[in-house]
Amino acid sequence: MFSSTFFQERPFAKAGLFAIPLILCILVMGQHFPKGEVSGYQSKIIAFEFVNNEADVRAVLDTLSTEELQGMDRGNYIDFAFMLCYGAFVSYFFLLAYRRLDAKWLQGGVLLGVIVFLGDLLENIQLLNISRAYARDPAQMDIGVFISQLQWFTWIKWIGLGVALAMAANVLRLIGGVWRWIGWGFFIPWVLSVVALAIQTPAWIERFTSSIFLGLGGLILSCFFIRQP
């Protein structure tokens, strides 16, 4: 599939290989996460991640059958592998960039990959805690602590990814050439993160999260095309 010089000529291509496990995780999770709109969100799992109170939780989970609720949990268990892969990709991308560009601030990107992974890990634990409490007794669930912690971890993860893409944009600027201009597009998720955090409406949150998915996908794809000068 790749020539003997492919990776030598493309210093970020090895990071791009994370696309394989990430795509597999997305396909498998898609078989379990329930589909459909809820509470102004096009995605039920995104709506669940951004709940603010018990009423929001009920608005999301009351729409699910027992089988769909179990599917949500299965999807979140698979998400542990997904978050490990994308967190490792972020760290490895900035490690390769640091080795190539020798800019110390890129070491922060390596650490950022760990931070977004931990944020997602702790977010997932709270989601599972909430869904278990709801499954036991929807009328008597005590989930206030889980929700308050979920809010912190969710925003740490998503804003961390927005910052990572903004840092990647600067990496592309330093690489130069056409990548200097392509890099501007990777600033968009960070800008949307500021707006989404300030407004916190379903429409803006979905614009922001969608831009993160597109940005990460675009960055992974770019890894196969960035060549040695």
CORNOR-V534083 format. One line per field, one symbol per residue. phi: phi as a letter, one per 20 degrees, with the letter a starting at -180 (. if undefined). burial: # if it has 16 or more other C-alpha atoms within 10 Angstrom, else .. Layout:
phi = ???
burial = ???
This chain:
phi = .dffdgffecfdffffffgfffffffffffedffeoealnefcfffgffdfdaffffffeffeefgfffffgfffffffffffffffffgffgffffffedldfffffffffgfffffffgfffffffffffffffagecfdcgfffffggffffgfffgffffffffgffffffnmffgefggfeeggfffffffffeldgffffffffffgfffffffffgedfdff
burial = .........#######.##..#..#...#..###...#..#.###.#####....###.##..#...#########..##.#################.......##.##.#######################........#..##..##.#####################.#...##..#..#####.##.##.....#.###.##.##..##..######.##..
